[in-house]
Amino acid sequence: MNPLDYPVRHSGRIGVLLINLGTPDAPTAPAVRRYLAEFLSDRRVVEVPPIAWQPILRGIILNTRPKKSAHAYGLVWTEHGSPLAHYTRRKAEKLADAFGDGVIVDWAMRYGSPSIADRLAALQAGGCARILLAPMYPQYCAATTATANDKAFAVLASRRVQPAIRTLPPYHDDPAYIGALKGSIEGALAGLDFAPDLILASFHGMPERTRALGDPYYDQCIATARLLGEALGREVRVAFQSRFGRAKWLEPATDRTLAELPGQGVRKLAVVAPGFSVDCLETLEELAIRGRQSFLDAGGSDFAYIPCLNDSDESIALLRGLLARELAGWVPAS
């Protein structure tokens, strides 16, 4: 029998699958090439017809970008491996007993390993007839939240026996999320040896076209920054990072903003990344390393990157509350 078609043992167990974007298995060019080939072949990520995109991807990008990206990954790789995978795993481990013995909390990556297919199979084999899919993205975007759910649905479409499925909605304006960010940022600011003139919230960028097509991501990022600024009692300015290709992307761009701020009188800066649930290449290399250097080279005097919530107490308390809400009716209220 195909392992994917093993019948579910109706033990009454419930699964929670934390899903993050993905990461190479190692900071090497071959590993990065495998990862990018999967990531950049996703039609949710690159909304260009494959007949036009695949020759560019296979003929140019996968032959030039992996070496450069591998170097960048090497700068942030730790003894635990990829920071994104490490912190996502730690979230699942810390939530293991949050909902009782009848709930299994697991984790997966949309691209790379552990795969969504493998972890869904493990949850079903463990007796989970009901599964909550939990994409780890505060703001909804078709290229993140939707593709994570798409992959899970596609996996289940091939199976004879399917569990009942729920999905975690975006939580960009949830008071608990804003409160967790506020506590984390205030704690980090208290430990600095300078008072920042400005807090810059850098969100991952998306092509402007996605906004025109109705993706709510931009509006949700703006709402998060506004609510965070109100909670902190100070201005939180927004920028968008990680531009790729020639298309027009959401603005203002983080790299240009960092280079321009000193000329606008902002000499001391704190940067946060509230669109990322855990630190990763885009926060640790793009912001904390390259972003810092860009700001200082432009005349800034002090720069601080404030880490994501990661597996902090604030993060675990937030997730426990969000997941408990979505598990209502499946799991008795504690």
C-alpha positions in Angstrom: 0.0 0.0 0.0 1.2 3.5 -0.8 2.1 5.1 2.5 0.2 8.2 1.5 -3.0 6.1 1.4 -2.7 4.5 4.8 -6.1 4.7 6.5 -6.4 7.2 9.3 -6.7 5.6 12.7 -9.6 7.5 14.3 -7.9 8.0 17.6 -9.5 11.4 18.1 -6.1 13.2 17.8 -5.8 16.6 16.2 -2.8 17.9 14.3 -1.4 21.4 14.1 1.1 22.0 11.2 3.1 25.2 11.5 4.2 26.1 7.9 7.0 28.5 7.0 8.5 29.5 3.7 11.5 27.3 3.3 15.3 27.2 3.3 18.2 25.4 1.6 19.4 22.3 3.5 22.9 23.8 3.6 24.7 27.1 2.7 26.1 25.7 -0.5 25.5 26.5 -4.1 24.0 23.1 -5.0 21.6 23.2 -2.0 20.6 26.8 -2.8 20.1 25.8 -6.5 17.6 23.0 -5.5 15.8 25.4 -3.2 15.5 28.2 -5.7 14.4 25.9 -8.4 11.4 24.8 -6.3 10.7 28.3 -4.9 10.9 30.2 -8.1 8.9 27.7 -10.1 5.8 28.4 -7.9 3.2 30.2 -10.0 2.1 32.0 -6.8 5.5 33.4 -6.4 6.4 34.3 -10.0 3.2 35.1 -11.9 4.7 34.9 -15.3 3.7 32.1 -17.8 6.2 29.2 -17.4 6.9 29.3 -21.2 8.4 32.7 -20.7 9.8 32.3 -17.2 11.4 28.9 -17.1 14.1 29.6 -19.8 15.1 32.6 -17.7 15.1 30.7 -14.5 16.9 27.6 -15.9 19.2 29.4 -18.2 20.3 32.5 -16.2 19.1 32.6 -12.6 19.9 29.1 -11.5 23.4 29.4 -13.1 24.3 32.7 -11.5 22.4 33.3 -8.2 23.1 30.2 -6.1 26.7 30.9 -5.5 26.0 34.5 -4.3 23.0 33.4 -2.2 25.0 30.6 -0.7 27.6 33.1 0.5 24.8 35.2 2.1 23.3 32.1 3.8 26.8 31.2 5.1 26.8 34.6 6.9 23.7 33.7 9.0 24.0 29.9 9.3 24.4 28.7 12.9 25.3 25.6 14.7 21.6 24.8 14.6 21.6 25.2 10.8 19.2 27.6 9.1 17.8 30.2 11.5 14.4 30.0 9.8 14.2 26.3 10.2 15.6 26.4 13.7 13.1 28.9 15.1 10.2 27.3 13.3 11.1 23.9 14.9 11.5 25.5 18.3 8.0 27.0 18.1 6.6 23.6 17.4 8.6 22.0 20.3 7.6 24.7 22.8 3.9 24.3 21.8 4.1 20.5 22.0 2.1 20.3 25.3 0.1 23.5 24.9 -3.2 21.7 24.0 -3.0 18.4 25.8 -2.0 14.9 24.8 -4.6 14.8 22.0 -3.0 17.5 19.9 0.2 17.0 17.9 2.1 20.1 16.9 4.4 19.7 14.0 6.2 21.9 11.4 7.0 22.0 7.7 8.4 24.1 5.0 6.6 25.1 1.8 9.9 24.7 -0.1 12.6 22.2 1.0 12.4 20.0 4.0 10.7 18.9 6.1 8.0 18.9 3.3 4.3 19.6 3.8 3.6 16.2 2.2 5.8 14.3 4.6 4.5 16.0 7.7 0.9 15.7 6.7 1.5 12.0 6.2 3.1 11.7 9.6 0.1 13.5 11.3 -2.3 11.2 9.6 -0.3 8.1 10.5 -0.3 9.4 14.1 -4.1 9.3 14.1 -5.0 12.9 13.3 -8.3 13.0 11.6 -8.5 16.8 12.0 -5.6 19.1 11.1 -5.1 22.9 11.5 -2.8 24.3 8.8 -1.0 27.3 10.3 1.0 29.4 7.8 3.4 31.6 9.9 2.6 34.8 8.1 0.9 37.7 10.0 -0.1 39.4 6.8 -1.9 37.5 4.1 -0.2 37.3 0.7 -1.0 34.9 -2.2 2.7 34.2 -2.5 3.0 33.1 1.1 -0.2 32.1 2.9 -2.1 31.0 -0.1 0.7 28.9 -1.6 1.3 27.1 1.7 -2.4 26.1 1.9 -2.4 25.3 -1.9 0.4 22.8 -1.4 -1.4 21.1 1.5 -4.6 20.9 -0.4 -2.8 19.5 -3.5 -1.2 16.8 -1.3 -4.5 15.8 0.2 -6.2 15.8 -3.3 -4.1 12.7 -4.1 -5.1 10.8 -1.0 -7.9 8.4 -0.6 -8.5 9.3 3.1 -8.6 13.0 4.0 -8.6 14.7 7.4 -10.9 17.6 8.2 -8.9 20.8 7.6 -8.9 24.3 9.1 -6.5 27.1 8.2 -5.1 29.9 10.4 -6.2 33.3 9.1 -3.8 36.3 8.9 -3.4 38.1 12.3 -1.9 41.4 11.1 -4.2 43.5 13.3 -4.8 41.1 16.2 -4.3 42.9 19.5 -2.3 40.0 20.8 0.1 40.2 17.9 0.5 44.0 18.2 1.0 43.5 21.9 3.7 40.9 21.4 5.5 43.1 18.9 5.3 46.1 21.3 6.7 44.1 24.2 9.5 42.7 22.1 10.5 46.1 20.7 10.3 47.9 24.0 12.5 45.3 25.6 15.1 45.6 22.8 15.0 49.4 22.9 15.7 49.4 26.6 18.9 47.4 26.0 20.3 49.9 23.5 23.0 52.4 24.3 21.2 55.0 22.1 17.7 56.3 21.6 16.6 55.9 17.9 15.3 58.9 16.0 13.0 56.6 14.1 11.7 53.0 14.0 11.6 51.6 10.4 9.3 48.6 9.8 10.7 46.7 6.8 8.2 44.2 5.2 9.0 41.8 2.4 8.3 43.3 -0.9 5.9 42.1 -3.6 5.4 43.3 -7.2 3.1 46.3 -7.4 1.0 44.3 -9.8 -0.2 42.0 -7.1 -1.7 44.9 -5.2 -3.5 46.0 -8.3 -4.9 42.5 -8.7 -6.4 42.6 -5.3 -3.9 41.1 -2.9 -4.5 42.6 0.5 -0.9 42.3 1.6 0.1 46.0 1.2 -2.9 47.2 3.2 -2.3 44.7 6.0 1.3 45.8 6.3 0.3 49.4 6.6 -2.3 48.5 9.2 0.3 46.6 11.2 2.7 49.5 11.2 0.0 52.0 12.1 -1.3 49.9 15.0 2.3 49.2 16.2 3.0 53.0 16.1 -0.1 53.7 18.1 0.9 51.0 20.7 4.5 52.4 21.0 3.3 56.0 21.0 5.8 57.0 18.2 6.1 57.0 14.5 6.8 53.7 12.7 7.7 54.2 9.1 7.2 51.5 6.5 9.5 50.2 3.7 9.5 47.1 1.6 12.6 45.0 1.0 13.9 42.1 -1.2 13.1 43.5 -4.7 13.8 41.1 -7.5 13.7 41.5 -11.3 12.7 44.5 -13.3 9.0 44.8 -12.4 7.8 47.7 -10.2 7.6 46.7 -6.6 5.9 48.0 -3.5 7.4 51.2 -2.3 9.2 52.8 -0.6 12.1 50.4 -1.0 14.0 49.5 2.1 17.5 49.8 0.6 16.8 53.3 -0.8 15.2 54.4 2.4 18.2 53.3 4.5 20.5 55.3 2.2 18.3 58.4 2.3 17.4 58.6 6.0 20.7 60.2 7.2 20.3 63.0 4.7 16.8 63.6 6.2 18.2 64.0 9.7 17.7 60.4 11.0 21.1 59.5 12.4 20.0 56.8 14.9 17.8 54.1 13.6 16.1 50.9 14.8 14.8 48.5 12.2 12.1 45.8 12.8 10.7 43.2 10.4 7.1 42.6 11.6 6.1 40.6 8.5 8.5 37.8 9.4 7.5 35.4 12.3 11.2 34.3 12.6 14.5 35.6 11.6 15.9 34.4 8.3 18.2 35.4 5.4 16.1 38.5 4.6 16.3 39.8 8.1 19.7 38.7 9.3 21.7 39.3 6.1 19.7 41.8 4.1 18.8 44.1 7.1 21.1 43.4 10.0 24.3 43.2 7.8 23.8 44.9 4.5 21.2 47.3 5.7 23.3 48.4 8.6 26.3 49.1 6.4 24.2 51.0 3.9 22.8 53.2 6.6 26.2 53.9 8.2 27.9 54.5 4.9 25.2 57.1 4.2 26.1 59.0 7.3 24.1 57.3 10.0 25.7 57.1 13.5 23.8 54.2 15.2 21.8 51.3 13.8 20.0 48.5 15.6 18.2 45.5 14.1 15.5 44.3 16.5 15.0 40.5 16.1 11.8 38.9 15.1 9.6 37.3 17.7 11.3 33.9 17.0 10.7 31.4 19.8 10.4 34.0 22.5 7.9 33.8 25.4 5.9 36.5 23.6 5.8 34.5 20.4 4.7 31.3 22.1 2.0 33.0 24.1 0.8 34.7 20.9 0.7 31.4 18.9 -0.9 29.5 21.7 -3.8 32.0 21.8 -4.2 32.2 18.0 -4.1 28.4 17.6 -6.5 27.9 20.5 -9.0 30.2 18.9 -8.9 28.2 15.6 -9.1 24.8 17.5 -12.3 25.9 19.3 -14.8 23.1 19.0 -12.1 20.5 18.3 -10.3 21.0 21.6 -12.0 21.7 24.9 -11.4 25.3 26.1 -8.8 25.3 28.9 
